[in-house]
Amino acid sequence: MFNEQKAIELLSFARHGLLNDLQLIKGYLFLKQPDKAEEVVERVTEKLHDQTGLTRLQIPQSAIFLMHYRWTAQDFHVTFHIDGKQKNLSAYDHSLALLFKELFLIIEHHASPLSENKVEVIFDTTEPETRISVSFIGILTDPHLRSRK
């Protein structure tokens, strides 16, 4: 359940990430590399647009879960993207949140900590029906080897 402590934690993660990006921008400008600074600005702008788009889908449980997961260190990195316009998906929120939690637990358990793993979630609202794609790009460990440890 969402509470004030969870809100403070989410804000803390968001602030930390933004401060890291600002330090990168300042560093590139100090090193006289404005093109690199511009790349960071573009990346941050895209992330903020995706976060805004996610909140406009009216799936608060899923949005909080995905944003929190994106900001916390795991054996895989989470990205999400919204293609299309604002759409009310609130009827699916609880089910989607459960789906993401279960799927991410499985991936977390099997993703190799030695590789760069990524989960990408895409909400496509360009058609009358909504399409949701979840892709894992990375390496899964052999479950038999992992259970012997």
C-alpha positions in Angstrom: 0.0 0.0 0.0 1.2 3.5 -0.8 1.9 5.8 2.2 3.8 8.9 3.1 7.1 7.0 3.7 6.8 5.5 0.2 6.2 8.9 -1.2 9.3 10.3 0.5 11.3 7.4 -0.8 10.2 7.9 -4.4 10.9 11.6 -4.2 14.3 10.9 -2.8 15.1 8.5 -5.7 13.9 11.0 -8.2 15.9 13.8 -6.7 19.0 11.7 -6.6 18.7 10.7 -10.2 18.1 14.3 -11.3 21.1 15.5 -9.3 23.3 12.9 -11.0 22.2 14.0 -14.4 22.8 17.7 -13.5 26.3 16.8 -12.3 27.0 15.1 -15.7 25.7 18.1 -17.6 27.9 20.5 -15.5 30.9 18.2 -16.0 30.5 18.1 -19.7 30.1 21.9 -19.9 33.2 22.3 -17.7 35.1 20.0 -20.1 33.9 22.1 -23.0 31.8 19.2 -24.4 28.4 20.8 -25.0 27.4 18.0 -27.4 27.7 15.5 -24.6 25.8 17.8 -22.2 23.1 18.1 -24.8 22.8 14.3 -25.1 22.3 14.1 -21.3 19.6 16.9 -21.5 17.9 14.9 -24.3 18.0 11.7 -22.3 16.6 13.4 -19.2 13.9 15.1 -21.2 12.8 11.8 -22.8 12.7 10.1 -19.4 10.6 12.9 -18.0 8.2 12.7 -20.9 7.9 8.9 -20.4 7.1 9.4 -16.7 4.5 12.0 -17.6 3.0 9.7 -20.2 2.9 6.8 -17.7 1.0 8.9 -15.1 -1.5 9.9 -17.8 -2.5 6.3 -18.3 -4.3 6.5 -15.0 -2.6 3.4 -13.6 -1.1 4.7 -10.3 -0.1 1.3 -8.8 1.7 0.2 -12.0 3.2 3.7 -12.5 4.6 3.8 -8.9 6.0 0.3 -9.2 7.7 0.9 -12.6 9.1 4.3 -11.6 10.4 2.9 -8.2 11.9 -0.1 -10.0 13.6 2.2 -12.5 15.3 4.1 -9.7 16.5 1.2 -7.6 19.5 -0.9 -8.2 18.6 -4.4 -9.5 20.2 -7.0 -11.7 18.4 -5.4 -14.6 17.5 -1.8 -15.7 13.9 -0.9 -16.4 12.8 1.5 -19.1 9.2 2.3 -20.2 7.8 4.2 -23.1 4.4 5.4 -24.1 3.5 5.5 -27.8 0.3 7.4 -28.4 -2.0 9.6 -26.5 -3.4 9.7 -23.0 -5.8 6.8 -22.3 -7.6 5.6 -19.2 -6.3 2.2 -18.3 -7.4 2.3 -14.7 -9.5 -0.8 -15.0 -6.3 -2.8 -15.6 -4.1 -1.1 -13.0 -4.3 -3.7 -10.3 -3.8 -6.6 -12.7 -0.9 -4.9 -14.4 0.8 -4.1 -11.2 0.6 -7.7 -10.1 1.9 -8.9 -13.5 4.9 -6.5 -13.4 5.7 -7.6 -9.8 5.6 -11.3 -10.6 7.4 -11.0 -13.9 10.1 -8.8 -12.4 10.6 -11.2 -9.4 11.2 -14.0 -11.9 13.6 -12.0 -14.0 15.4 -10.7 -10.8 15.9 -14.3 -9.7 17.3 -15.5 -13.0 19.0 -12.4 -14.6 22.8 -12.8 -14.7 24.5 -10.3 -12.4 27.4 -10.4 -14.8 25.6 -9.0 -17.8 23.9 -5.7 -18.6 20.2 -6.7 -18.5 17.3 -4.6 -19.5 13.5 -4.8 -19.3 11.6 -2.5 -21.6 7.9 -1.9 -21.2 6.0 -0.2 -24.0 2.4 1.0 -23.8 1.1 1.5 -27.3 -2.2 3.5 -27.3 -2.1 4.6 -31.0 -4.8 2.1 -32.0 -8.3 1.7 -30.5 -7.0 -1.3 -28.5 -4.0 -0.8 -26.2 -1.0 -3.0 -26.8 1.5 -3.6 -24.0 4.9 -5.1 -24.8 7.4 -6.3 -22.2 10.9 -7.2 -23.5 13.8 -8.7 -21.6 17.3 -8.1 -23.2 20.0 -9.8 -21.3 21.3 -13.1 -20.0 19.4 -15.6 -17.8 21.3 -17.9 -15.5 20.8 -21.6 -15.6 18.3 -22.3 -12.8 19.9 -25.7 -12.1 23.3 -24.1 -11.5 21.8 -21.4 -9.3 20.0 -23.8 -7.0 23.2 -25.8 -6.3 24.9 -22.8 -4.8 
